[in-house]
Amino acid sequence: MRRLLNDHGLASVGAGLTVLLLFSLLSLPSRAGSPAVRARFEALPGVDSVRELVSPEYPEKYVMRIRQEVDPLHHDAGTFEQRVVVCHVGWDRPTVLVTDGYDCDFSLKEHYTDEVAKILGANIVAVQYRYFKESTPHPTVWRYLTMENACYDLHHIRETLGQLYTGNWAATGISKGGQTALSYRVWFPGDVRLTVPYVAPLCKSDEDRRLVGFIQNEVSRPEIRQAVRKFQIVALQRREALLPAFGDYCRSHGYTFRIPMHEVYDYCVLELAFAFWQWGMPVLDLPTPLADDSTVLHTLIDYVDPGYFSLECSNRPFIMQACTELGYYSYDLRPFRRWISLKTTKRYMERVMLPEGNDTLQFDDALYRRTMQFLRQNDLPMIFIYGNIDPWSAVGVRRMPLLSRKRNIRVYTLSGGSHKTRIANFPKMQREEIKQTIRRIMAAGC
């Protein structure tokens, strides 16, 4: 860990000289590893708690807090501090804004890097989404958790750090982070030159039936879909035998639920099909109907940890937003009516996954409509990455025929690709095409 700037005597000089020195640092280039890098961040308005992190991947890496408005359009709602991780290469290098839709804790890891940033040799600015962990406003008023406000967060970060990083900027994110990158382009189309959303969904309702239809009728081959369903039926048939051990597992992990344990079990069975295809699991990993009870239970929990439906789940901010504007998916009970204990799964997120008092949340499709209108009317450089067995691709922009007529919007779908699909997974020729397109756009703009 390098010594802090104050350790080099800055705190001992007079206030006027301190300000003068900080402004001088803003105008001077700095070598990798010099104290001036940290000083330039600390001199920015609204930036606080700058701390250096260890990274063998980058010359400098920092975590900091940037002050944000809870409601950027109504300033009396107060402020909060948002966590940002910066991987520094150079002030004049391109910068990739990683728009994670969750806590972005992966960016704190020592060997963290980003695929688009590696292609460009770029700086990284990785943002923790509002209302996750330390980026939560207090008091926590949920109506300010909106995609629009999240985009204003990103815009403010772009304006703040853009005072230092003068090269071209791109935005990228995965899953909800990919949808956030897309939404950021919708609200602030001129902030970046390129947007690269990975496996980004775009649901039009709180329980979008397109995902159910995809799993039932489209994904992979009929015999593999049938194998997954058969295992779900086996798990339901053995519920009574497996429920004691299932309950022991939940209690040992401190999980608490709004619904009885047998209903939690049934929800895990329903969720299994989605998880199977989302993560691209091999069908050979599914136990046969002759497998012992322990194998069936361990497989079920490996695919769907019951903590996903617990009140302790860290995904609550996402679920709140899914209920109100992001949307999610439903379950189909029809193939399992003979064995399942659930009568309905309608509005299950509010009834099961959120604390009491949130059962009357209303979904607004304005985000979906605004995004679709933007895509129809604009042709800005964007590269969408999907996997064709990922259920989220059923509600992705890859399903929009009009995009094939766009010159600057590209959609790449990997055959056999899951939610883990990245540029590196594509065949060599396609992979190189994507990389060259990224470099060309960032070098020349449009």
Residue pairs with C-beta under 8 A, 6 or more apart in sequence:
1 52
1 54
2 33
2 35
2 38
2 52
3 35
4 35
4 38
5 35
5 38
5 39
5 42
8 35
10 18
10 21
10 39
11 18
13 21
22 39
22 42
22 43
23 43
25 36
25 39
25 40
25 43
26 40
26 43
26 163
26 164
28 36
29 91
30 36
30 37
30 40
30 91
32 59
32 60
32 88
33 59
33 60
37 60
37 62
37 88
38 50
38 52
38 62
40 164
41 47
41 50
41 62
41 64
41 86
41 164
42 50
44 160
44 161
44 163
44 164
45 160
46 66
46 67
46 160
47 64
47 65
47 66
47 67
47 160
48 64
48 65
48 66
48 67
48 81
49 63
49 64
49 65
49 81
50 62
50 63
50 64
51 62
51 63
51 64
52 60
52 61
52 62
53 61
53 62
53 63
53 85
53 108
53 110
54 61
54 110
55 61
55 87
55 110
55 111
55 112
56 110
56 111
57 87
57 111
57 112
57 113
58 87
58 88
58 89
58 113
58 124
59 88
59 89
60 86
60 87
60 88
61 85
61 86
61 87
61 88
62 85
62 86
62 88
63 83
63 84
63 85
63 86
63 108
64 83
64 84
64 85
64 86
65 81
65 82
65 83
65 84
65 134
66 81
66 82
66 84
66 156
66 157
66 160
67 79
67 80
67 81
67 82
68 79
68 80
68 81
68 82
68 130
68 153
68 156
69 75
69 77
69 78
69 79
69 152
69 156
70 77
70 78
70 79
70 80
70 137
70 141
70 144
70 149
71 77
71 144
71 149
72 149
72 152
72 153
72 156
73 152
77 141
77 144
78 137
79 137
80 130
80 135
80 136
80 137
80 138
81 134
81 135
82 127
82 128
82 130
82 135
82 153
82 157
83 104
83 127
83 128
83 133
83 134
83 135
84 125
84 126
84 127
84 128
84 157
84 161
85 104
85 107
85 108
85 112
85 124
85 125
85 126
86 123
86 124
86 125
86 126
86 161
87 112
87 113
87 117
87 123
87 124
87 126
88 123
89 121
89 122
89 123
90 123
91 164
91 165
91 166
91 167
92 166
92 167
93 120
93 121
93 122
93 123
93 165
93 167
94 120
94 121
94 122
94 123
94 167
94 168
94 169
94 170
94 442
95 122
95 123
95 124
95 125
95 161
95 165
95 167
95 168
95 169
95 170
96 114
96 116
96 117
96 120
96 122
96 123
96 124
96 125
96 169
96 170
96 171
96 172
97 125
97 127
97 154
97 157
97 158
97 169
97 170
97 171
97 172
97 181
97 184
97 192
98 104
98 107
98 114
98 117
98 124
98 125
98 126
98 127
98 171
98 172
98 173
98 177
99 127
99 154
99 171
99 172
99 173
99 177
99 178
99 180
99 181
99 184
100 106
100 107
100 126
100 127
100 128
100 129
100 173
100 174
100 177
100 180
101 129
101 173
101 175
101 176
101 177
101 179
101 180
101 318
102 128
102 129
102 132
102 176
102 177
102 315
102 318
103 128
103 129
103 132
103 133
103 314
104 126
104 127
104 128
104 129
104 132
105 133
106 112
107 124
107 126
112 126
113 124
114 124
114 126
114 172
115 172
115 422
115 423
115 424
116 122
116 170
116 172
116 196
116 423
116 438
117 123
117 124
119 423
119 435
119 438
119 439
120 170
120 438
120 439
120 442
122 167
122 170
123 165
123 167
125 157
125 161
125 165
127 153
127 154
127 157
128 134
128 135
129 135
129 150
129 176
129 177
129 180
129 317
130 136
130 137
130 144
130 145
130 149
130 150
130 153
130 317
131 137
131 140
131 142
131 145
131 317
131 320
132 314
132 317
136 317
137 144
142 320
145 317
145 320
145 321
146 321
146 324
146 325
147 179
147 180
147 183
147 321
147 325
147 326
147 367
148 183
148 187
150 180
150 183
151 180
151 183
151 184
151 186
151 187
151 188
152 187
154 171
154 180
154 184
154 188
154 191
155 184
155 187
155 188
155 191
158 169
158 188
158 191
158 192
162 169
168 192
168 193
168 194
168 442
168 443
168 445
169 191
169 192
169 193
170 192
170 193
170 194
170 195
170 196
170 438
170 442
171 181
171 184
171 185
171 191
171 192
171 194
171 195
171 196
172 178
172 181
172 195
172 196
172 197
172 198
173 179
173 180
173 181
173 197
173 198
173 200
174 198
174 199
175 198
175 199
175 200
175 201
175 392
175 419
176 201
176 318
176 326
177 198
178 197
178 198
178 199
178 200
178 201
178 385
179 197
179 200
179 201
179 202
179 326
181 195
181 196
181 197
181 200
182 195
182 197
182 200
182 202
182 371
182 382
182 397
183 367
183 371
184 191
184 192
184 195
185 191
185 192
185 195
185 374
185 380
185 382
186 370
186 371
186 374
189 378
189 380
193 381
193 441
193 442
193 445
193 446
194 381
194 382
194 383
194 438
194 441
194 442
195 380
195 381
195 382
195 383
196 382
196 383
196 384
196 385
196 438
197 382
197 384
197 385
198 385
198 421
198 422
199 385
199 386
199 387
199 390
199 392
199 393
199 396
199 419
199 421
200 384
200 392
200 396
200 397
201 326
201 327
201 392
201 395
201 396
202 368
202 371
202 372
202 395
202 396
202 397
203 326
203 327
203 328
203 329
203 368
203 395
204 327
204 365
204 368
204 395
205 327
205 363
205 365
206 322
206 323
206 327
206 328
206 347
206 349
206 363
207 327
207 328
207 329
207 330
207 346
207 347
208 327
208 328
208 329
208 330
208 395
209 330
210 394
210 395
211 274
211 329
211 330
211 391
211 392
211 394
211 395
212 329
212 330
212 331
212 332
213 394
214 391
214 393
214 394
215 225
215 273
215 274
215 277
215 391
216 225
216 332
218 394
219 225
219 277
219 389
219 391
220 277
220 389
224 283
227 283
227 286
228 272
228 273
228 276
228 277
228 283
228 286
229 273
229 335
230 289
231 272
231 286
231 287
231 296
231 299
232 269
232 270
232 272
232 273
232 335
232 336
233 335
233 336
233 339
234 287
234 289
234 291
234 296
235 242
235 269
235 272
235 296
235 300
236 266
236 269
236 336
236 339
236 340
237 339
238 293
238 296
239 262
239 265
239 266
239 339
239 341
241 293
242 265
242 293
242 296
242 297
242 300
243 261
243 262
243 265
245 293
245 294
245 297
246 261
246 264
246 265
246 297
246 301
246 306
247 261
249 301
249 306
250 257
250 261
250 264
250 306
250 307
250 310
253 307
254 312
255 306
255 307
255 310
255 311
255 312
256 310
256 311
256 312
257 264
257 309
257 310
257 311
257 352
258 311
258 351
258 352
258 355
258 356
259 267
259 309
259 351
259 352
262 341
263 341
263 342
263 352
264 306
264 309
265 306
266 340
266 341
266 342
267 309
267 331
267 342
267 345
267 348
267 352
268 300
268 301
268 304
268 306
268 308
268 309
269 300
269 304
269 336
269 340
270 331
270 333
270 336
270 340
270 342
270 345
271 303
271 304
271 308
271 331
272 300
272 303
272 304
274 329
274 391
275 281
275 303
275 304
276 303
277 389
277 390
277 391
277 418
278 390
278 391
278 392
278 418
278 419
279 418
279 419
279 420
280 387
280 389
280 390
280 416
280 417
280 418
280 419
280 420
281 303
285 299
286 299
287 295
287 296
287 299
291 299
307 313
308 315
309 352
309 353
311 355
313 319
313 353
315 353
316 353
316 354
318 326
319 328
319 349
319 353
319 354
320 354
320 358
320 361
322 328
322 349
323 349
323 350
323 354
323 358
323 361
323 363
324 361
324 362
324 363
324 364
325 363
325 364
325 365
325 366
325 367
326 367
327 363
327 365
327 368
327 395
328 349
329 391
330 345
330 346
331 345
331 348
333 340
333 342
333 344
333 345
347 359
350 358
350 359
350 360
350 361
351 359
354 361
372 400
375 397
375 400
375 402
375 403
375 409
376 402
379 406
379 407
379 408
379 409
380 408
380 409
380 446
381 408
381 409
381 441
381 446
382 408
382 409
382 410
383 410
383 411
383 412
383 434
383 437
383 438
384 396
384 397
384 398
384 409
384 410
384 411
384 412
385 412
385 414
385 421
385 422
385 423
385 434
386 393
386 396
386 398
386 411
386 412
386 413
386 414
386 417
386 421
387 393
387 413
387 414
387 416
387 417
387 418
387 419
387 420
387 421
387 425
388 413
388 414
388 415
388 416
388 417
389 416
389 417
389 418
390 417
390 418
390 419
390 421
392 419
393 399
393 413
397 403
397 411
398 411
398 413
403 409
403 411
408 446
410 434
410 437
412 426
412 430
412 434
414 421
414 425
414 426
417 425
423 431
423 434
423 435
424 431
426 434
